[in-house]
Amino acid sequence: MASAQPPRPRVGPQALAALQRDMVRVPLSLAEVLDGRVPMLPALPRQAPGYLVTSLPEDRRAAMGFGADTMIAVTRQRYTRHWVDLSAGFSDYWQRLGDELRRAVTRNTARIASVSGGTIALRRFRTPHELAHFHDMAHRLSLRTYRQRLGGDAIPDDSAFLQRMMADATAGLARGWVLHIAGEPAAFLYATIDAGTVVRQYAACDPAFADFDPEGVLQVEIMRDLFGERSPTRFDFAEGAQCRKGPCAIGGVACLDLLLLRPSLAHHVAAVALTAVDRATALGRHGATRLGIDRIARIMRDAPGLH
């Protein structure tokens, strides 16, 4: 399993630095989310303070906590793991989206076509050569998006990512799509394929075209493309993705991220602080003040065993 840091809280000084230690990350794939079983935890390295289990279905929270025995369980963000069954056909998918969304996509598709020579210019990329060109476009588009500046879905530009993309492309396990508006790249999405499931990895749109809602149009056109391909079985919007186009999914599982900490006084303090921070985040800054997050963060900063 990969090593990862737990989510950095947004409220309180020091960003609750006591929890910057490496956690053992246990991400659930969509297949694992749907199969109904409680995930197996790998051996915990001596230096690791605990696990971060992501995309755990809510109905498995109690069983997961029970299976972790004496570990301290802290529920973090909750979200819906959105996905689309690609076996029924595009017509069925389109009808299940709902009237309001269909009208919005139809309207925006017509507007995009009207400024793009009368057609929707969607380019698909799958070979290593094609994806090298796709990456260049996607990265330049990322640099123009708000998400790049906010550290969101900007596609990576490091050599390790590029090598992995080329390896996936060679194996037929990578896909890229770019929607053009008036001849300019307006939105992209990059996905990989895992056991027949197309997994959304990175997506962004140029804010200059925001009025056309290119993300929604692109997502529906990608679904049309994948239904035509027939070999993939599902489209996975991916874990924790606060994807604004979640409504383009017709399936979803209520999930959460679960932190499992080794039992210790310091970790009990951390668990209390994290729970308070998550409550305060929902309430806003005034809620953070009422709940005493600053004081809790100072306690955590000075607690033995958290440094």
C-alpha positions as CSV (number, residue, x, y, z in Angstrom):
1,M,0.0,0.0,0.0
2,A,1.1,3.5,-0.7
3,S,2.2,5.9,2.1
4,A,0.3,9.1,2.4
5,Q,-0.4,12.0,4.7
6,P,-3.8,12.4,6.2
7,P,-5.9,15.3,5.0
8,R,-4.5,18.6,6.4
9,P,-7.2,20.4,8.4
10,R,-8.2,23.8,7.2
11,V,-8.9,25.3,10.6
12,G,-6.5,26.1,13.5
13,P,-2.9,27.2,13.7
14,Q,-0.1,24.8,12.7
15,A,-2.6,23.0,10.5
16,L,-2.6,20.4,13.2
17,A,1.0,19.6,12.4
18,A,1.1,16.7,14.8
19,L,-0.7,14.6,12.2
20,Q,1.9,15.2,9.4
21,R,3.5,11.8,10.0
22,D,3.1,9.3,7.3
23,M,0.0,7.2,7.4
24,V,-0.4,3.9,5.6
25,R,-3.0,4.6,2.9
26,V,-5.5,1.9,2.1
27,P,-7.5,3.2,-0.9
28,L,-10.6,1.1,-2.0
29,S,-11.1,0.6,-5.7
30,L,-14.7,0.9,-7.1
31,A,-14.8,-2.9,-7.3
32,E,-13.9,-3.2,-3.6
33,V,-16.5,-0.5,-2.7
34,L,-19.2,-2.5,-4.5
35,D,-18.3,-6.0,-3.3
36,G,-19.6,-5.6,0.2
37,R,-16.5,-6.8,2.1
38,V,-14.4,-5.1,4.7
39,P,-10.9,-4.4,3.4
40,M,-7.9,-6.2,4.8
41,L,-5.3,-4.0,6.4
42,P,-1.7,-4.5,5.6
43,A,1.0,-4.9,8.3
44,L,1.6,-1.5,10.0
45,P,5.3,-0.4,9.9
46,R,6.6,0.3,13.3
47,Q,7.1,4.0,12.6
48,A,3.7,4.6,11.1
49,P,1.1,6.1,13.4
50,G,-1.8,4.4,11.7
51,Y,-3.9,3.9,8.5
52,L,-5.9,6.1,6.3
53,V,-8.7,4.1,4.7
54,T,-10.3,6.0,1.8
55,S,-13.7,5.4,0.1
56,L,-14.9,3.1,2.8
57,P,-18.7,2.6,2.4
58,E,-20.6,4.1,5.3
59,D,-22.3,0.8,6.0
60,R,-18.9,-0.8,6.7
61,R,-17.7,1.8,9.1
62,A,-18.7,-0.1,12.3
63,A,-17.2,-3.4,11.0
64,M,-14.0,-1.7,10.0
65,G,-13.6,-0.1,13.4
66,F,-14.4,-3.3,15.2
67,G,-11.9,-5.2,13.0
68,A,-9.2,-2.7,13.9
69,D,-9.4,-3.8,17.5
70,T,-8.0,-1.2,19.9
71,M,-7.0,1.4,17.3
72,I,-8.6,4.9,17.5
73,A,-11.1,5.4,14.7
74,V,-11.7,8.9,13.4
75,T,-14.2,9.5,10.6
76,R,-13.0,12.2,8.2
77,Q,-14.7,13.6,5.1
78,R,-17.9,12.0,3.8
79,Y,-18.8,12.0,0.1
80,T,-20.5,9.9,-2.6
81,R,-18.4,7.6,-4.7
82,H,-20.0,8.3,-8.1
83,W,-20.0,5.8,-10.9
84,V,-21.7,4.9,-14.2
85,D,-22.6,1.4,-15.4
86,L,-21.5,1.2,-19.0
87,S,-23.4,-2.0,-19.8
88,A,-26.9,-0.6,-20.4
89,G,-26.2,1.7,-23.4
90,F,-26.1,5.5,-23.8
91,S,-29.8,6.0,-24.5
92,D,-30.7,4.5,-21.1
93,Y,-27.9,6.5,-19.4
94,W,-29.1,9.8,-21.0
95,Q,-32.7,9.2,-19.9
96,R,-31.7,8.5,-16.3
97,L,-29.8,11.8,-16.0
98,G,-33.0,13.8,-15.3
99,D,-34.8,16.4,-17.2
100,E,-33.1,19.5,-15.8
101,L,-29.6,18.2,-16.5
102,R,-30.5,16.9,-20.0
103,R,-31.9,20.4,-20.8
104,A,-28.7,22.1,-19.5
105,V,-26.4,19.8,-21.4
106,T,-28.5,20.0,-24.6
107,R,-28.5,23.8,-24.4
108,N,-24.8,24.1,-23.7
109,T,-23.9,21.6,-26.4
110,A,-25.9,23.7,-29.0
111,R,-24.1,26.9,-27.8
112,I,-20.7,25.3,-28.1
113,A,-21.5,23.9,-31.6
114,S,-22.7,27.3,-32.7
115,V,-19.3,28.9,-32.1
116,S,-17.4,25.8,-33.3
117,G,-18.4,25.4,-36.9
118,G,-21.7,23.6,-36.2
119,T,-20.2,20.6,-34.5
120,I,-18.8,19.4,-31.2
121,A,-15.0,19.0,-31.5
122,L,-14.1,16.2,-29.1
123,R,-10.7,14.6,-29.6
124,R,-9.9,11.2,-28.1
125,F,-6.3,10.1,-27.3
126,R,-5.2,6.5,-26.4
127,T,-1.8,5.6,-28.1
128,P,1.5,6.7,-26.6
129,H,2.1,9.2,-29.4
130,E,-1.4,10.6,-29.1
131,L,-1.2,10.9,-25.3
132,A,2.1,12.7,-25.5
133,H,0.3,15.3,-27.5
134,F,-2.7,15.2,-25.2
135,H,-0.5,15.8,-22.1
136,D,1.1,18.9,-23.7
137,M,-2.4,20.3,-24.3
138,A,-3.8,19.3,-20.9
139,H,-0.8,20.7,-19.0
140,R,-1.0,24.0,-20.8
141,L,-4.7,24.1,-20.2
142,S,-4.2,23.3,-16.5
143,L,-1.9,26.3,-16.2
144,R,-4.8,28.5,-17.2
145,T,-7.3,27.1,-14.7
146,Y,-8.3,28.1,-11.2
147,R,-7.8,24.5,-10.2
148,Q,-4.1,24.7,-11.0
149,R,-3.7,27.7,-8.7
150,L,-5.8,26.0,-6.0
151,G,-3.9,22.7,-6.2
152,G,-6.8,20.7,-7.6
153,D,-7.0,18.5,-10.6
154,A,-4.0,19.9,-12.7
155,I,-2.3,17.1,-14.6
156,P,1.2,16.3,-13.3
157,D,4.2,17.2,-15.4
158,D,7.0,15.2,-13.7
159,S,8.9,12.4,-15.4
160,A,7.5,9.7,-13.2
161,F,3.9,10.5,-14.2
162,L,4.8,10.7,-17.9
163,Q,6.6,7.3,-17.8
164,R,3.5,5.8,-16.1
165,M,1.2,7.4,-18.6
166,M,3.3,6.0,-21.5
167,A,3.3,2.5,-19.9
168,D,-0.5,2.6,-19.4
169,A,-0.9,3.8,-23.0
170,T,1.3,1.0,-24.4
171,A,-0.9,-1.5,-22.5
172,G,-4.1,0.2,-23.8
173,L,-5.0,1.3,-20.3
174,A,-5.0,5.1,-20.7
175,R,-7.5,7.5,-22.3
176,G,-7.5,11.3,-22.8
177,W,-10.2,13.6,-24.1
178,V,-10.1,17.2,-25.0
179,L,-13.1,19.4,-25.9
180,H,-12.4,22.3,-28.2
181,I,-14.6,25.4,-28.4
182,A,-14.1,27.8,-31.3
183,G,-10.9,25.9,-32.1
184,E,-9.4,26.3,-28.7
185,P,-8.9,23.5,-26.0
186,A,-11.5,24.3,-23.4
187,A,-11.6,21.2,-21.2
188,F,-9.9,17.9,-20.7
189,L,-10.2,14.7,-18.8
190,Y,-7.6,11.9,-18.3
191,A,-8.5,8.4,-17.1
192,T,-6.9,5.1,-16.7
193,I,-8.5,1.6,-17.0
194,D,-8.4,-0.9,-14.2
195,A,-10.0,-4.3,-14.8
196,G,-12.5,-2.9,-17.2
197,T,-13.3,0.2,-15.0
198,V,-12.4,3.6,-16.5
199,V,-11.1,5.6,-13.5
200,R,-11.2,9.4,-13.7
201,Q,-7.8,10.8,-12.8
202,Y,-7.5,14.5,-13.8
203,A,-9.8,17.0,-15.4
204,A,-9.9,20.8,-15.8
205,C,-11.5,23.5,-17.9
206,D,-10.4,26.9,-19.1
207,P,-12.2,29.5,-17.0
208,A,-12.5,31.6,-20.1
209,F,-15.1,29.2,-21.4
210,A,-16.9,28.7,-18.1
211,D,-20.2,30.2,-19.4
212,F,-20.5,27.3,-21.8
213,D,-20.1,24.7,-19.0
214,P,-17.6,22.6,-20.9
215,E,-17.1,20.2,-18.1
216,G,-20.7,19.0,-18.3
217,V,-20.7,18.7,-22.0
218,L,-17.3,16.9,-22.0
219,Q,-18.4,14.4,-19.4
220,V,-21.6,13.4,-21.3
221,E,-19.6,13.2,-24.6
222,I,-17.1,11.0,-22.9
223,M,-19.9,8.7,-21.7
224,R,-21.2,8.6,-25.3
225,D,-17.7,7.6,-26.4
226,L,-17.3,4.9,-23.8
227,F,-20.7,3.4,-24.4
228,G,-19.7,3.1,-28.0
229,E,-16.4,1.4,-27.1
230,R,-18.3,-1.4,-25.3
231,S,-15.2,-3.0,-23.7
232,P,-15.2,-0.9,-20.4
233,T,-17.8,-1.9,-17.9
234,R,-17.9,1.1,-15.5
235,F,-16.8,4.7,-15.3
236,D,-15.5,5.6,-11.9
237,F,-15.5,9.3,-10.8
238,A,-12.8,8.2,-8.2
239,E,-12.5,8.4,-4.5
240,G,-13.2,11.6,-2.7
241,A,-13.6,13.5,-6.0
242,Q,-15.7,16.6,-5.2
243,C,-16.6,16.5,-8.8
244,R,-19.1,19.1,-9.8
245,K,-20.2,16.8,-12.5
246,G,-21.2,14.1,-10.0
247,P,-24.8,14.5,-11.2
248,C,-23.6,13.0,-14.6
249,A,-23.3,9.7,-12.6
250,I,-26.3,7.4,-12.3
251,G,-24.9,5.3,-9.4
252,G,-23.3,6.2,-6.2
253,V,-22.2,4.8,-2.8
254,A,-22.1,6.9,0.4
255,C,-18.5,6.7,1.5
256,L,-16.1,8.2,4.1
257,D,-12.4,8.4,4.9
258,L,-11.5,6.6,8.1
259,L,-8.4,7.3,10.1
260,L,-7.2,4.5,12.3
261,L,-4.5,5.5,14.9
262,R,-2.4,3.5,17.2
263,P,-3.7,3.8,20.8
264,S,-1.9,6.4,22.7
265,L,-2.7,9.6,24.7
266,A,-1.2,11.8,22.0
267,H,-3.4,10.1,19.4
268,H,-6.5,10.5,21.6
269,V,-5.8,14.2,21.7
270,A,-5.3,14.2,17.9
271,A,-8.6,12.3,17.4
272,V,-10.5,14.9,19.6
273,A,-8.9,17.8,17.7
274,L,-9.7,16.3,14.3
275,T,-13.3,15.7,15.2
276,A,-13.6,19.2,16.4
277,V,-11.9,20.6,13.4
278,D,-14.2,18.8,11.0
279,R,-17.2,20.1,12.9
280,A,-15.8,23.6,12.8
281,T,-15.1,23.4,9.1
282,A,-18.8,22.7,8.5
283,L,-19.7,25.6,10.8
284,G,-17.2,28.1,9.5
285,R,-14.6,30.2,11.3
286,H,-17.0,31.4,14.0
287,G,-17.7,27.7,14.8
288,A,-14.0,27.1,15.1
289,T,-13.7,29.8,17.7
290,R,-16.7,28.5,19.7
291,L,-15.2,25.0,19.7
292,G,-11.8,26.2,20.8
293,I,-9.9,24.8,17.9
294,D,-6.9,27.1,18.5
295,R,-6.6,25.9,22.0
296,I,-6.8,22.2,20.9
297,A,-4.2,22.8,18.3
298,R,-1.8,24.2,20.8
299,I,-2.4,21.2,23.1
300,M,-1.6,19.0,20.1
301,R,1.5,20.9,19.3
302,D,2.9,20.4,22.8
303,A,1.7,16.9,23.3
304,P,4.5,14.3,23.7
305,G,4.7,11.7,21.0
306,L,3.3,13.9,18.2
307,H,6.6,15.3,17.0
